[in-house]
Amino acid sequence: MVLMGLLPLPGWAYIGQQSDGLSDQEYATTNDKNAVKTGQTNQNMVSLNGRILRWDVNMDGEVNITDVNDVINYILYGSNQEISSAYYYVGTSNDWTPCDATYKLDNGGGDNPVFSVVIPAAYNEYSGARVDNWFLIYSQETMDLGAYGFWNGNFIGYARDYGANGMSGDFVEGPNEQVAFKFKIPAEIPADKYRLTFDMINRSFEFEAIKESPDLWYLVGSCIGDGSWNNNYYALGTSLVPLYPQPDNKSMLNYVGYFPAGEGFKLIHTPGDWQEQWGMSDGRLVKNDDGSDAIKVTEDGYYQITYDLTMDVVTITKYTGVVDVFTSMGMPGTYQENQEWNPATTLMSPMGTAFENHDWIKRNMTFNSDEELKFAANGDWIYNWGSGAFPVGVGIQYGPNIPVSAGTYTVVFNDILGTYYFIEDPE
């Protein structure tokens, strides 16, 4: 009979890459385990190359060494890992509000250990610039603590092997004070939304940028563009003028312009097609009515058109803001020769030639690298617009430079609202 007291006890080994293989072994201390939890190391782990193994000894004295991934899981969670019934996001997108279930992770049901959720991009509420999205993930058990005890619960944060731009890697879970690092979606990775995926068994994560092209609608009519009612696809910027999506809600389209009384116009969805349109019948706005008339205003002036695509509602109201009329619109930026930021060059073309113009277009604008620019009127810097958002944004006077990703675009800009859209040209 083999006495257990004579056998080496099961334990943790930090194995150095020595010539004799398993010669260097030391038991892991409580501090060592905590170091693994927080993604940190100590001198022992560094000196032995940080490789962590677990060994178990059976009654015959045979030693079984467990792989490093299993060891990490064992240190942190024990041999039988528990997966929560639900997980949630808390961070920039919900103003770090405890017990907010807006962004609940989904695993599709059953025992699937992979949970995911889609979160929106984060923007500065004043400048409209995209900002880093910081966050943590927490379990249903932490949610059940309520707002009062919330921050005493357990949270998931990243620990080690953080991938390029922080979009993939490994994570750990523990009390708030032991989760040393928060997750971050960098502002430099532009997208409308991001899909966050967490494998709760392998303790890994991956973030995916989701870019959504806005669903555009267009104005056409006797008071739009050149007034020719030409709705063909090549007429964008001459007789077709787009409504502008909003950076934080691309399902909301806006437009402000000058409309003379009695001149008609319609909204169409697809250039070259009259089937999907908004017109007027019996004094009210109607959609897809073959017999509808053109929309007309009864008084000269500036009007705002808002189209809520989610609710499928169009509203037209008088615009009461101050309006200036400009003779030219430039796009000064770093891409210009010698990065001269010259507001009098790289001029856009006016879209409105029949009546007062407030919409501008620049076709086939190619940027060979990531650049920055602004919109500037009348060849100087007295009136200029900028924003940190791309490809859709609302520029403000003396706002930040617009970050433009390399590519070829049709650029449209409305100088009343400051709205712009870099429409990527098809290859």
N, C-alpha and C positions, 0 to 999 in steps of 0.2 A: 504494500500500500504506500502510495506517495503522499507524504505530508504536505498540505498546502503551505505551511509555514516555510518549507524549504524551497518553494517555487518563487520565482520573481513575480511580484504583484502586478496586476494589470495597471496600466497607466498611460501617460502622455510622453512621447519622445520627440525631442527636437533633433532631427537627424542631419548632421553636417555631411557635405559631399566629400568624405574622406576616402583615402585609398582602400581602407578595409571596410567600407560600406557602412555598417551599423555600429561602429565603434563608439561614437559620441552619443550618449543618451542621457537625458535629464528629465526628471519629472516636471510637468508644468505646474506652476503655482496658480493660485486664484488670480493674482495680478496678471499672469500670462493670459489667462482665459479672458479677462476683461479687456486686455490689449487687443485680442482678436475681435471682440465684440465692437470695439470702437474704431477698428481699422488701423490701430497703431501697433508698433512693435517695441520690444525692449532690447537691451544689449545682448542677452542670451540668444534671442531669436535671430538677431542680425549676425552674430558671430557664427551661428550654425546655419546660415543661409536661409533662416526663416521657414524651413520645411517642417511641417507638423504632421506626425503620424500617431496613431493609437495602436497599442498592442494588447492582446488578450491571451492568457495562458490557460490551456485546458488541463485535465487531470493527468495526461501523459507528458506534460511539460512542453507541449508544442506551442509555439508562439505564432499568433495570427496578427499580421500588421494590416491595418485598415488604411484605405486610400485617403489622401488629404481632403478631398471634398466631403467625404463622409465624416471626417474628423471635425472639420469646421462646423458642420451641421450638428454633430454630437455635442461639441463644446457649447454651442449657443442654445440649442433647443432640446437636447436629450435624444435618446435613441428613437423615441416615438414623437415625431413632430406633430403639433396640433395646428390645424389650419382654421382660421376664424370663419364664421358663416358669412361675413361681409367685411369689406374694407372701404375706406373713404379717403378722399383728398382734402387737405386743409393747406391753404397757402394764398398766394397773390390773387388768384382768380376768385376767391370768396372772402378776401380781406381777412384771412386767418381767423374766420369765425368758428368757434368750437361747436361740435355737434351739428354741423350743417351737412345735410345729406344730398346737397345739389349734385355733387360729383361722386356718385357711388360706383365702385368698381364692380364689374360683372364677370362671372366665370362661366356663364351659359348653363348653370345648374349642375347638379350631381356633385361628384368628388373632384371635379376638374381643379387642379391647383393653380391654373393660370388665370389671373384676373386682369381686366383692362377697363379703361375709361377714356373718354375724349374730353379734353379741356380746351377752352378758347385761348387765343393769343392774349397777352397782357399789354395794355397800353397806358401811357401816362394820361390822366384825365384832362390835363391842361394843355400840353403840347401836342397830344396825339401820337407821340413817339412810342414805338415798340419798346418794352422794357423786359428785363429778365423775369421769369416766372419761377419764384422760389416756393417750395412746398415740402410737406411730409405726408406719409400715408399712415393711417391708423386703423385698428380693428374694431369690430362690433363691440368687443369687451370694453374698449376705451370709450366708444360712443355711449355705452350704457352707464358710464360714470357720471354723465351729465356735465353741464357747463362748469359747475363748481369744481369738480374733481378731474376735469378733462386733461389738464396738463400734467397730471400725475400718472397718466396711463402710459401704455407702450406705443412707440412710434417706429415706423420704418424709415431709415435714411441710408445713404450710400456709405460704404466702408472702404473698399479697395478696388483695384483694377478698373478705375473709372475711365471709360472709353473716350475717344475723341469727341470734344465738345460736350462731354457729359451726357451723351445720348444712349449709353449702354454701360453695363457693368454689374457689379455684385452689391448686395445690400445686407444690412443687419437690422435686427429689431431689438428694442429694449426700452427701458425708461427714458424719458425725454432728456435727462441730463447725461445719459450714456450714448445717445445718438449724436455723434460729434458733428456730422455733416448733413446738410439739407440737400434735397434734389434741386436742380436748376435747369430750366429750359432757357438756353441763351437767347438773348434778343437778336444775336447775329444770325440765327437760323430762322429766316422769315417763313411764316406759314399762317394760315387762318386758324387752324386748330392743330392739336397734337394728341396722338393716341399713346397712352401710357400703358405698358404691359409689364406685369410682375409675375414671375414664376415663384410661388411660395415654397416649393420643395427645393429647387436648385438655388434659391435665393439670388435670382438674377433679374435684371430689368432691361427694358429696351423702349426707347421713345421714338415715335415716328411723326415727322412733320407732314401735315395734310394741307395741301394748297387747293383752295376752291376758287374757281373762276366765277366772278359775279354773273348773274343772269341779267344781261342788259336789255333795256327797252330804249326806243328811239322816238324822237319827235320829227314829224314831217308835215309840211303845210305851206300855205302862202306867206306866212310870217316867220318861217323857219329857214335858216340858211339862205339860199338864193331864191327861195319861194317857188321852186319849180315842181314841188310834189314828187320828185324823183325818189323812189324808195329802194333802188337797186343797191346791191352790196358795195359797189364801188363809189357810191354817193356819200359815204361817211365823211363829214367835214365840209360838204358843199350844200347838200339839201337834207341830209340826215344828221341830227344832232343827238348825242346820247344823254340819257339821264345818268347821274353819277351815283355809284354805290358809296356807302359810308364804311370807313375802315373797321369800325367795331360792330357793324351790322350790315352785311352785304345784301341782306334781304330788304333793305330800305333804300330806295332810290330817290334822289333829290335833284331839282333843277330850279334855277331862278333866271329869268330873262325878261326882256321887254316885249310886250304883246300889244299891238294896236287893236283898237275896237273894230269888230266886224271881220277881221282876218281869221281864216280857219286853219285848224291843224288837227292832227290825230297822233295817237301813240301806237307804234307797231312793235312787234316782238322780233321778227326775223326780217332782215333786209331782203327785199325782193318778193315778199309775201304779204298780202293784205288780209289773210285769213284770221290771224290773231291780232286784234287791234282794239283800241278804245276810241269811241266816238261819242256823239251826243244825240239823244232822242227825247223829244218832249221835255226839254230843259234839264235833263239829267244825264249823267255819264253812264254809258253802257259798254259792255264788253262783248265782242264777237257778234255784233248785230249787223247783218249784211246791209240793212237799210238805214244805218245810223248816219247822221250828218256830221260835218266837221265841228269841232269844238271851237267856240268863239267866246271872247270876253266882251262885256258891254261898255267898258271904259278903258281908254289908253292907260298903260302903266306897267309896273313891274309885278310879276306874279310868280309864286312858288308852287311848283308841282311836286307832290310827294306820292310815291307809289310804294305801298307796303305789300311786298310780294307774299309774305306769309298770310296776311289777311285778305289779299287780293282786293285792295281798296285804293282808289286814286282820289286825291283831294287837290283842289286848286284854290289858293287863297292869295289875297293881296300881299305883296311884300313891302314892308314899310322902312327897311333899312336904307342907309345912305349908299348911293350908287355913283361911281365914277366911270367915265368913258375914256378908254385908252386907245392910242393910235397904233401901238405896237406891243408885242410881248416877246421877250427873250428868255433863253434858258441858260444863264451863265453857270459855269461849273468847272470841276477839276478836269473834265475830259477835253476842254478847249486847249488850243495850242499854248504851251507853256503854263497851263493851268491859270489862265489870265482872268477868269471869272468876269468876262466882258458882257454886260447886260445889253449891249447894242448889237451883238451878233447872235448867231444860231436863233434866228427869229421864227416864230410860229405863224401860221396863216390864220386869218380871221375866218370863222365859220359863217357868221351872219353878214351877208352882203345886201340883203333886201331892206333890212331895217337896222336898228341900233345893235351893234355886236358886243357880246360878252363871253363868247366861246372861241377857243383857240385850238389849233391842231398842228402837230408835227409828225409827218409820216416817215416810215423807214428810218427811225433814229437808232443807230447801232452804237452800243457801248462794248468795247472789246475787253473791258475789265470793270470791276466794281468801281463806281464813281459817286460823286456828290454834286448836287446842283440845286438851284432855286428857280422860281419864275420871277421875272422883273419887268415892269412896264415902262414904256416910253424911253427906253435906252438908258435909264439911270437906275439908282437904287432908292429913290424916294418911295416907290411902291414896290415891295417884293414880298413873296410868299414862300414859306418853308414849313416843313413838318418832318418828324422822324419816321413816318409811316411809308411803306412801299408794298405793293404797286399802287394801292389806293390810299388816298389821304385827303385831309382838309388842311391846306396851308393857311398860316396866320402871318400877319405882318411881322417881319423880322424874326420869323420862327427859325428852328434849326434847319440845317442842310438836309435835303432829301437824299437818303441812301438808295442808289440805283444799282441793281444787280446787272451783271454783264448780260447782254442779249440785244435783240432788235425789237423795237416797240413802235406802235402808233400812240403818241402822247396827246391827251385831250385835257383841257383846263378851262374852268369857269371862273372868271375874275370877280364875280359878285360873292359867291360862296367860298371861293378859294379851293374848291374841290378839283382833284386831278385823278387821272387813271392812266397808268402805263400799260396799254393793252399789248400783250406779247404777240408778235407777228408769227403766223404759222411758218414752219420750216419748209 
